[in-house]
Amino acid sequence: MEKEKLKKYHEMSPFEVKDILITLAKESFKKNGKAKDKYLNAGRGNPNFFNTTVRDAFAHFTLFANHFADVLSPFEDIAFRYTKENLYKNFSEFIKRSKKNKATVFLEKAIDFAIKKFKFDPDSFLYELADAAIGDFYPMPPRIFPSVEKISTSYLQKILTPDNKLPAGKFDLFATEGATAAMIYIFNSLKNNKIVNPKDHIAIASPIFSPYLEIPMLSEFKLVEVLIKADEFDSWQIPDSELKKLLDPSIKALFLVNPTNPTAVAIKDETLFKIAHIIKKHRKDLIIIADTVYATFVKEFHSFVKEVPENTICVYSYSKYFGVTGWRLGVIMLHENNVLDKIIKNLSEKDKKEIDKRYITITPEPRKIKFIDRLSMDSRDSALAHTGGLSCPQQVIMALFSLYEIMDTEKIYKKDIRDILRKRITNLYENLEIKIPIEKGNTYYYTLIDLAEVAQTKYGEDFKKYLIKNVDILDFLFKLAKEKFIVCLSGDGFAGPKWSLRVSLANLKVEDYITIGKALSDLLGEYHKEFKKNKKT
């Protein structure tokens, strides 16, 4: 392909290039594919697995909430909001009448478990969930339902800390439409409240999910990016030389995905402690914006929330672990004594007065609004703050997913998911004939493969140099799509090595990764043949 055309593709998001590769692979497969061939898209991060028990339980609960309202009404097809009186008793009777199966057993146990663990009033708890399941009213309060907040915080405590203990103090949650919405809300509120301003520096741990490289550069933010580069040859961990960049006071925030996308590894404890030390001793004002979507795929995950809770804006989404990308379930987690509220408090009087105008229609004392509530208000541009919040039914199923994982003390679901992903990466790497990444801290949800390093391992240093000098990674990917009908993403678009590609291990069958591994190996072999031919001439 012509260099100028390739240059244009390199300027695009890898997810946009992916769509072009998909079209090419599908058309080529339709034209040239044989019976044994498959079209395989390994560029999607959407999992092909999902939790069934909670979905079934949610359906039963919705039937209960709707049926109970219906029987109280004298009208056909019309019901009215009911009171909470005797609601737990009515729920128990509904469960007894229902056919006993895994979902109804779980639903009953989950409700009773939540009432006991969180000391909920049974009728009040059932009313909050039942009315929410019907979805006949706005979320109230808009940020998150009180019971859902308690349940979700307990869930996050389990997955974000190795000892199942959050630091002292209260953590507030804001339920959002997935992690992507959460990130947009965060950056907008940081800007609206003058915590970050145009030309401010933001550190980004790379490689990273490519849209996260693009958000700070948008015209509405105009932030200056400082890459904190992980070391490919040290299991994608951040070296001390890169951590030193965080000492620069011009850097307002550290933006990261942990565990990472695309490299699929968690930041090790040693690095976590070093960053925490920098914050505690030198950068008490540094904000950490952490996407922890893949935390549930690590055996024992250790988050920044555990070490520097007051500096961490933690984002989590249920999408990958439970297979609910289409449900859009996410949360922003923030400690009650956070650095953001302190920064706002210390702004100049001029800035405070300007910010007051944004929230004055909501409260006569806008300066008392916490940052977590500003996030909720700003999500509807403050003017429509009373209509904000994640939809009520979404919050109900989010609570049920949380309870499911909390109650799974033997981690059966987690083990099953990890076994699936482990088999997939094993098939991929064995057929590519390279060593499988170490398991500790690895999600196995994605893998970032540096083909230049694979080329050196399989064929030697000279071939690696030839590839880097003469072949563009996008040439390889277009060839892979056209000749092998397989779609992968360029690692370069994630700020990874120039000759790397990302393979999603989440969205294809176990046996498909045998095909992908062989295809990558075969195609690399074809380039090696060209190399030997050119070497002779």
HULINWO-V570220 format. One line per field, one symbol per residue. ss: DSSP state (2 for helix, 1 for strand, 0 for the rest). psi: psi as a letter, one per 20 degrees, with the letter a starting at -180 (. if undefined). burial: + if it has 24 or more other C-alpha atoms within 12 Angstrom, else -. Layout:
ss=???
psi=???
burial=???
This chain:
ss=002222222220022222222222222222220000000110000000000022222222222222222220000000000000002222222222200002222222222222222200022222222222220000000000022222222222222200000000001111110222222222222222000000001111110002222220000000011111111222001102222222200011111110000000100022222222222220000011111000222000000222202221111110222200222001111110002222222000222222222220000002220022222222000000222000022222222222222220000222222222222222222222000000000100011111222222222022222222220022222222222201101122220000011111000000022222222222222222222222220
psi=qqhhghghhhiqqhhhhghghgggggghghhiqrhirqppnkipipqjqqphghggghgghgggggghhgiipiqpjprqprripkhhghghhgghhqppahghgggghgghgggggjlqpgggghgggghhhhkjrqpoqhgqqghhggghggghhhiiphjkoqrqrqpqqoprmrhggggggghghhghjkhqrpiqpppopqqqohhihhghiqhiglqppopopqohjlkkqprhhhhhhiioiiohqpprpoqqoiikqqpqgggghgghggghhhmiipppoookhjhiiqgoqorhhhhmhiipoppqqigggjlkhihmorqpppqhmqhghhgghjrqhghghghhhhjhihqimhiipqhhhhggghikkhhkhijaqqqghhhghghggghghgimhilgggggghgghghghggghhiilrppqqhpjphkhrpooohhhgggghirhghghgghhipqhhgghhhggghikpprqphhijkaqhkqqpppjhjrqghhiggggggggghhhghhggghghhh.
burial=--------++-++++-++-+++-+++-++--------++++++++++++++-+++-+++++++++++++-----------++-+--++-+++-++-------++++++++++++-----+-++-++++++++++---+++++++++++++++++++++++++---+----+++++++++++++++++++++++++++--+++++++++++++++++----+-++++++++-+--+++++--++++++---+++++++++++++++++++-++-+++-++---+++++++++++++++++++++++++++++++++++++++++++-+++++++++++++++++++------+--++-++------++-++++++++++++-+--++-++++++++++++++++++++-----++--+++++++++++++-++++-++-+-+++++++++++++++---+---++-+++--++++++++++++++++++++++++++++++++++++++++-++++++++++++++-++--+------
